[in-house]
Amino acid sequence: MKVIVMGVTSTGKSLTGAMLAEALGGRFVDGDDLHPEANRAKMARGTPLTDADRWPWLDAIGAEMARAEGPVVVACSALKAAYRRRIEAAAGAVAFVHLHGPKAVIAARMAAREGHFMPVSLLDSQLETLEMPGPDECARTFDLREPPEVIVRQAAAWVRTVG
């Protein structure tokens, strides 16, 4: 069972992913930890990543998932369909749990977060990049305004039906 908890910055991917991994009896990986230092520095300067910046990161995520023994849940923005396909090319079948909600809620979460490399100024570029998962993808969208426990319960039930 391989799961990506996806969405733009500050949607709760890491918290939800860690809780979902526990619910599924698996391991959690924060995709941010797999970013090359150059990507982190670029984002910290307020510069959006390009596709060229993202490809090695997505390959690292796919490779990490492919090596996993047992269930693995990774928090990763996976904003474009091409990014999701890239991960699947390396990892095999993946279920995508998409956390989504209003821009104002996300911006407020970003402003309240301390010590993260992603500045609020990059939210617009992430929202512009986001391609909502399509019907041809193994993906389900969850409202980030729901309590994490509710999202995790619903996501775990869904993942068990598709995984």
Backbone as numpy.savetxt, mean C-alpha at the origin, in Angstrom:
# Nx Ny Nz CAx CAy CAz Cx Cy Cz
-0.93 -17.00 0.60 -1.77 -15.83 0.60 -0.88 -14.59 0.60
-1.00 -13.78 -0.44 -0.20 -12.57 -0.59 -1.15 -11.38 -0.72
-0.93 -10.38 0.13 -1.83 -9.23 0.18 -1.01 -7.95 0.17
-1.46 -7.00 -0.63 -0.93 -5.63 -0.58 -2.04 -4.75 -0.01
-1.71 -3.99 1.03 -2.62 -2.95 1.51 -2.14 -1.68 0.83
-2.98 -1.15 -0.05 -2.58 -0.05 -0.93 -3.38 1.21 -0.68
-2.88 2.31 -1.22 -3.54 3.60 -1.15 -2.51 4.70 -1.11
-2.98 5.92 -1.20 -2.07 7.05 -1.13 -1.52 7.16 0.29
-0.60 8.06 0.47 0.01 8.26 1.77 -1.03 8.57 2.85
-0.79 8.13 4.05 -1.59 8.45 5.24 -3.00 7.87 5.24
-3.22 6.81 4.50 -4.53 6.17 4.51 -4.62 5.08 5.57
-3.49 4.79 6.22 -3.50 3.77 7.28 -2.98 2.42 6.80
-2.18 2.43 5.74 -1.68 1.17 5.18 -0.86 0.35 6.18
0.04 1.00 6.89 0.92 0.27 7.81 0.15 -0.30 8.99
-0.69 0.50 9.60 -1.50 0.01 10.73 -2.42 -1.11 10.29
-3.15 -0.89 9.21 -4.08 -1.90 8.71 -3.32 -3.15 8.28
-2.20 -2.96 7.60 -1.42 -4.10 7.14 -0.91 -4.95 8.29
-0.40 -4.32 9.33 0.10 -5.07 10.49 -1.03 -5.83 11.17
-2.17 -5.18 11.32 -3.31 -5.84 11.94 -3.85 -6.98 11.06
-3.86 -6.76 9.76 -4.35 -7.79 8.83 -3.42 -8.99 8.83
-2.11 -8.75 8.85 -1.15 -9.86 8.90 -1.39 -10.70 10.14
-1.61 -10.04 11.26 -1.89 -10.78 12.50 -3.17 -11.59 12.37
-4.20 -10.98 11.81 -5.49 -11.68 11.65 -5.37 -12.90 10.74
-4.48 -12.82 9.76 -4.30 -13.92 8.80 -3.22 -14.90 9.24
-2.58 -14.61 10.37 -1.50 -15.48 10.83 -0.27 -15.39 9.97
-0.01 -14.21 9.45 1.12 -14.02 8.53 2.10 -12.99 9.02
2.97 -12.61 8.11 4.04 -11.65 8.38 3.71 -10.33 7.69
4.07 -9.23 8.37 3.85 -7.90 7.81 5.18 -7.30 7.38
5.16 -6.64 6.21 6.30 -5.90 5.70 5.83 -4.50 5.33
6.51 -3.49 5.85 6.19 -2.12 5.46 6.99 -1.79 4.21
6.29 -1.58 3.11 6.95 -1.29 1.84 7.85 -0.08 1.89
7.56 0.88 2.77 8.42 2.05 2.90 9.84 1.64 3.28
9.97 0.55 4.03 11.30 0.08 4.45 12.12 -0.46 3.28
11.48 -0.74 2.16 12.17 -1.27 1.00 12.54 -0.20 -0.02
12.15 1.06 0.25 12.53 2.16 -0.66 14.03 2.37 -0.62
14.66 2.55 -1.77 16.06 2.96 -1.76 16.19 4.33 -1.08
17.33 4.58 -0.49 17.55 5.85 0.21 17.34 7.05 -0.72
17.69 6.90 -1.98 17.51 8.00 -2.94 16.03 8.37 -3.06
15.14 7.38 -3.05 13.70 7.66 -3.12 13.24 8.40 -1.87
13.70 7.95 -0.70 13.30 8.60 0.55 13.75 10.06 0.56
14.99 10.29 0.12 15.52 11.65 0.10 14.73 12.53 -0.87
14.39 11.99 -2.01 13.63 12.74 -3.01 12.27 13.15 -2.45
11.58 12.20 -1.82 10.27 12.52 -1.24 10.39 13.53 -0.10
11.43 13.39 0.71 11.63 14.31 1.84 11.83 15.73 1.33
12.40 15.87 0.13 12.57 17.21 -0.48 11.28 17.72 -1.10
10.23 16.88 -1.11 8.96 17.28 -1.70 8.88 17.02 -3.18
9.77 16.18 -3.70 9.79 15.86 -5.12 9.09 14.53 -5.34
8.04 14.52 -6.17 7.35 13.25 -6.45 8.27 12.25 -7.14
8.06 10.98 -6.83 8.81 9.93 -7.50 8.29 9.75 -8.92
9.19 9.36 -9.80 8.82 9.03 -11.18 8.64 7.51 -11.27
8.11 7.05 -12.38 8.01 5.61 -12.59 9.39 4.97 -12.52
10.39 5.63 -13.10 11.75 5.09 -13.07 12.24 4.92 -11.63
11.86 5.84 -10.75 12.22 5.72 -9.34 11.52 4.53 -8.69
10.29 4.31 -9.10 9.46 3.29 -8.44 9.76 1.86 -8.88
10.20 1.63 -10.12 10.36 0.26 -10.62 11.24 -0.61 -9.71
12.44 -0.16 -9.32 13.26 -1.02 -8.44 12.59 -1.29 -7.09
11.88 -0.32 -6.57 11.16 -0.49 -5.31 10.05 -1.54 -5.46
9.29 -1.44 -6.54 8.22 -2.41 -6.78 8.78 -3.81 -7.00
9.92 -3.89 -7.69 10.58 -5.19 -7.88 11.01 -5.78 -6.53
11.51 -4.93 -5.64 11.93 -5.40 -4.31 10.73 -5.91 -3.52
9.60 -5.24 -3.64 8.38 -5.68 -2.96 7.93 -7.03 -3.51
7.90 -7.15 -4.83 7.51 -8.41 -5.45 8.43 -9.55 -5.04
9.72 -9.29 -5.02 10.69 -10.32 -4.62 10.50 -10.72 -3.16
10.26 -9.74 -2.31 10.01 -10.03 -0.88 8.78 -10.92 -0.72
7.75 -10.62 -1.47 6.53 -11.42 -1.40 6.76 -12.82 -1.95
7.53 -12.93 -3.03 7.79 -14.23 -3.64 8.56 -15.15 -2.69
9.43 -14.57 -1.87 10.22 -15.36 -0.91 9.43 -15.79 0.32
8.29 -15.17 0.52 7.55 -15.40 1.76 7.07 -16.84 1.88
7.22 -17.36 3.07 6.66 -18.66 3.41 5.44 -18.39 4.27
4.30 -18.77 3.81 3.06 -18.47 4.53 2.51 -17.12 4.12
1.43 -16.71 4.76 0.80 -15.44 4.41 1.75 -14.25 4.62
1.69 -13.30 3.69 2.47 -12.07 3.82 1.58 -10.91 3.42
1.65 -9.84 4.20 0.90 -8.62 3.93 1.92 -7.49 3.85
1.87 -6.74 2.75 2.80 -5.63 2.53 2.01 -4.34 2.37
2.45 -3.31 3.08 1.89 -1.97 2.89 2.67 -1.31 1.75
1.96 -0.94 0.69 2.59 -0.36 -0.50 1.55 0.49 -1.22
1.93 1.67 -1.63 0.96 2.56 -2.28 0.34 1.92 -3.52
1.13 1.26 -4.37 0.62 0.56 -5.57 -0.40 1.41 -6.32
-0.04 2.66 -6.61 -0.99 3.64 -7.11 -1.51 3.37 -8.53
-0.69 2.80 -9.38 -1.10 2.56 -10.77 -1.31 1.07 -11.01
-2.19 0.77 -11.97 -2.41 -0.62 -12.35 -1.09 -1.26 -12.82
-0.26 -0.50 -13.51 1.02 -1.04 -13.97 1.92 -1.42 -12.79
1.83 -0.66 -11.71 2.63 -0.99 -10.52 2.14 -2.29 -9.90
0.82 -2.44 -9.86 0.25 -3.66 -9.29 0.60 -4.88 -10.14
0.58 -4.71 -11.47 0.97 -5.80 -12.36 2.46 -6.14 -12.18
3.27 -5.13 -11.97 4.72 -5.34 -11.78 4.96 -6.18 -10.53
4.25 -5.86 -9.45 4.39 -6.64 -8.22 3.95 -8.08 -8.47
2.81 -8.25 -9.12 2.29 -9.60 -9.39 3.22 -10.40 -10.30
3.91 -9.72 -11.21 4.83 -10.43 -12.10 5.93 -11.12 -11.30
6.34 -10.51 -10.20 7.39 -11.10 -9.36 6.82 -11.99 -8.27
5.67 -11.63 -7.73 5.14 -12.30 -6.53 4.13 -13.40 -6.83
3.51 -13.36 -8.00 2.38 -14.25 -8.27 1.09 -13.55 -7.89
0.03 -14.31 -7.72 -1.28 -13.72 -7.43 -1.26 -12.94 -6.11
-1.83 -11.74 -6.15 -1.88 -10.85 -4.99 -3.29 -10.31 -4.85
-3.78 -10.24 -3.62 -5.04 -9.56 -3.32 -4.70 -8.15 -2.86
-5.38 -7.16 -3.43 -5.12 -5.76 -3.10 -6.25 -5.20 -2.24
-5.91 -4.80 -1.03 -6.83 -4.15 -0.10 -6.57 -2.66 -0.24
-7.51 -1.95 -0.86 -7.32 -0.53 -1.17 -8.01 0.33 -0.11
-7.23 1.16 0.58 -7.78 2.10 1.56 -7.96 3.44 0.87
-9.16 3.97 0.93 -9.48 5.19 0.18 -10.45 6.04 0.99
-10.37 7.35 0.79 -11.28 8.27 1.47 -11.08 9.69 1.00
-11.78 10.63 1.63 -11.72 12.02 1.20 -10.34 12.65 1.39
-9.98 13.51 0.45 -8.70 14.20 0.49 -8.52 14.95 1.81
-9.56 15.61 2.29 -9.44 16.40 3.52 -9.06 15.52 4.72
-9.61 14.34 4.78 -9.29 13.41 5.87 -7.83 12.96 5.77
-7.40 12.66 4.56 -6.02 12.22 4.36 -5.05 13.35 4.69
-5.34 14.56 4.24 -4.47 15.70 4.51 -4.36 15.96 6.01
-5.46 15.83 6.72 -5.43 16.03 8.18 -4.56 14.97 8.85
-4.65 13.75 8.38 -3.80 12.68 8.92 -2.33 12.98 8.65
-2.03 13.44 7.44 -0.64 13.76 7.10 -0.10 14.86 7.99
-0.91 15.90 8.20 -0.47 17.03 9.00 -0.20 16.63 10.45
-0.92 15.63 10.94 -0.76 15.19 12.33 0.39 14.20 12.51
0.89 13.67 11.43 1.94 12.64 11.51 3.30 13.30 11.70
4.07 12.79 12.65 5.39 13.35 12.94 6.49 12.43 12.46
7.57 13.03 11.94 8.76 12.28 11.62 8.69 11.40 10.38
7.71 11.62 9.52 7.62 10.81 8.30 8.24 11.59 7.15
8.85 10.86 6.21 9.56 11.51 5.10 8.63 12.11 4.06
7.34 11.78 4.08 6.41 12.23 3.04 5.72 13.53 3.48
6.02 14.66 2.83 5.36 15.92 3.19 3.94 16.03 2.62
3.12 16.85 3.26 1.74 17.07 2.82 1.70 17.56 1.37
2.73 18.26 0.96 2.77 18.82 -0.40 2.71 17.75 -1.49
3.00 16.49 -1.16 2.98 15.44 -2.18 1.63 14.73 -2.30
0.67 15.10 -1.46 -0.62 14.42 -1.51 -1.29 14.60 -2.87
-1.29 15.80 -3.41 -1.93 16.03 -4.71 -1.32 15.16 -5.79
0.01 15.03 -5.81 0.64 14.22 -6.85 0.27 12.75 -6.68
0.12 12.29 -5.44 -0.30 10.90 -5.22 -1.73 10.69 -5.70
-2.61 11.63 -5.38 -4.01 11.50 -5.81 -4.12 11.55 -7.33
-3.29 12.37 -7.97 -3.30 12.45 -9.43 -2.78 11.16 -10.05
-1.84 10.51 -9.40 -1.24 9.27 -9.90 -2.16 8.07 -9.69
-2.97 8.10 -8.64 -3.80 6.96 -8.28 -4.74 6.54 -9.41
-4.65 5.27 -9.76 -5.61 4.64 -10.66 -6.40 3.67 -9.81
-7.68 3.93 -9.66 -8.52 3.06 -8.84 -8.47 1.64 -9.42
-8.41 0.64 -8.54 -8.41 -0.74 -9.04 -9.64 -1.02 -9.90
-9.41 -1.74 -10.98 -10.49 -2.05 -11.91 -11.10 -3.41 -11.65
-12.17 -3.72 -12.37 -12.87 -4.99 -12.18 -12.03 -6.20 -12.59
-10.98 -5.97 -13.37 -10.11 -7.07 -13.79 -9.01 -7.37 -12.77
-9.00 -6.63 -11.65 -7.98 -6.82 -10.62 -8.60 -7.49 -9.40
-7.79 -8.27 -8.70 -8.23 -8.88 -7.44 -8.05 -7.82 -6.36
-9.03 -6.94 -6.25 -8.92 -5.79 -5.36 -10.29 -5.43 -4.80
-10.26 -4.90 -3.59 -11.48 -4.38 -2.97 -11.12 -3.09 -2.25
-11.97 -2.08 -2.37 -11.74 -0.78 -1.75 -12.50 -0.69 -0.44
-11.81 -0.16 0.58 -12.38 0.02 1.92 -12.29 1.49 2.30
-13.32 1.98 2.98 -13.39 3.37 3.40 -12.48 3.57 4.61
-11.45 4.39 4.44 -10.47 4.61 5.51 -11.06 5.29 6.74
-12.26 5.82 6.62 -12.89 6.47 7.79 -13.45 5.44 8.77
-13.57 4.20 8.34 -14.02 3.14 9.25 -12.91 2.85 10.26
-13.26 2.39 11.45 -12.21 2.02 12.42 -11.35 0.90 11.85
-10.04 0.92 12.14 -9.15 -0.11 11.60 -9.64 -1.53 11.90
-10.21 -1.76 13.06 -10.69 -3.10 13.41 -11.78 -3.56 12.45
-12.64 -2.64 12.04 -13.72 -2.98 11.11 -13.13 -3.29 9.74
-12.22 -2.45 9.28 -11.58 -2.67 7.98 -10.87 -4.01 7.97
-10.12 -4.30 9.03 -9.36 -5.55 9.08 -10.29 -6.75 9.09
-11.35 -6.70 9.85 -12.30 -7.81 9.88 -12.89 -8.06 8.50
-13.32 -6.98 7.83 -13.90 -7.12 6.50 -12.86 -7.57 5.47
-11.66 -6.99 5.56 -10.60 -7.34 4.60 -10.16 -8.79 4.78
-10.02 -9.24 6.02 -9.61 -10.63 6.26 -10.65 -11.60 5.71
-11.90 -11.29 5.91 -12.97 -12.16 5.39 -12.91 -12.20 3.87
-12.73 -11.04 3.23 -12.64 -10.99 1.78 -11.41 -11.75 1.27
-10.25 -11.49 1.87 -9.01 -12.13 1.42 -9.14 -13.64 1.52
-9.78 -14.14 2.57 -9.94 -15.59 2.70 -10.79 -16.18 1.59
-11.69 -15.37 1.02 -12.54 -15.89 -0.07 -11.82 -15.88 -1.41
-10.82 -15.00 -1.56 -10.11 -14.90 -2.85 -8.73 -15.55 -2.81
-8.22 -15.78 -1.60 -6.84 -16.30 -1.47 -6.84 -17.75 -1.28
